[in-house]
Amino acid sequence: MDFNVVDNADQHRYEIHVDGALAGAAYYRLHPEEGAPTRVVFTHTEVEPEFEGKGIGSKLAAGALTLANDAGLKIVAQCPFIVAYLKKHPEYAN
């Protein structure tokens, strides 16, 4: 199973593609602040039914959080899935 996570900025979501198919997305809003890092607010995460139970959500969360951190964004989690993921993986929190 080959996967990659990309930022689809036009759709305001990080997407995970598995073997070329869209398998899920983590939706976000950006909140720029003068003199501070832009906040990325994760609002909702979903995995397509045919990909559920395969760890795709965790791979999506890890990839999305990595991309956000690499872009210098301040992470704000409102989505329950991302909140739970950050509790288990505090290394992604900033």
VENSUL-V875517 format. One record per pair of residues at least 12 apart in sequence whose C-alpha atoms are under 7 Angstrom apart, sorted by sequence separation. I is the first residue (numbers start at 1). J is the second residue. D is the distance in Angstrom with one decimal. If there is no record, write none. Layout:
I:J:D ; I:J:D
This chain:
4:16:5.6 ; 5:17:6.4 ; 13:25:6.0 ; 14:26:5.1 ; 28:40:6.3 ; 29:41:5.2 ; 3:16:6.7 ; 4:17:5.5 ; 13:26:5.3 ; 14:27:6.4 ; 28:41:5.3 ; 29:42:6.7 ; 3:17:5.4 ; 4:18:6.8 ; 13:27:4.2 ; 28:42:4.4 ; 3:18:4.3 ; 12:27:5.9 ; 13:28:5.7 ; 27:42:5.9 ; 28:43:5.4 ; 2:18:5.6 ; 3:19:6.1 ; 12:28:5.6 ; 26:42:6.9 ; 27:43:5.7 ; 1:18:6.6 ; 2:19:5.1 ; 12:29:6.5 ; 27:44:5.2 ; 1:19:6.3 ; 26:44:5.8 ; 27:45:6.1 ; 75:93:6.8 ; 26:45:4.2 ; 75:94:6.4 ; 25:45:5.7 ; 26:46:6.5 ; 74:94:6.4 ; 25:46:5.6 ; 61:82:6.5 ; 24:46:5.4 ; 25:47:6.6 ; 24:47:4.0 ; 23:47:5.9 ; 24:48:5.6 ; 23:48:5.3 ; 65:92:6.3 ; 23:51:6.2 ; 40:73:6.1 ; 39:73:5.6 ; 40:74:6.0 ; 41:75:6.3 ; 42:76:6.3 ; 43:77:7.0 ; 45:79:6.8 ; 37:72:6.8 ; 38:73:5.3 ; 39:74:4.5 ; 40:75:5.3 ; 41:76:4.7 ; 42:77:5.0 ; 43:78:5.2 ; 44:79:4.9 ; 37:73:5.9 ; 38:74:6.0 ; 39:75:5.9 ; 40:76:6.0 ; 41:77:5.8 ; 42:78:5.7 ; 43:79:4.7 ; 45:81:6.7 ; 37:74:6.0 ; 39:76:6.7 ; 41:78:6.7 ; 42:79:5.7 ; 16:60:5.7 ; 14:64:5.8 ; 5:60:6.4 ; 5:63:5.6 ; 5:64:6.8
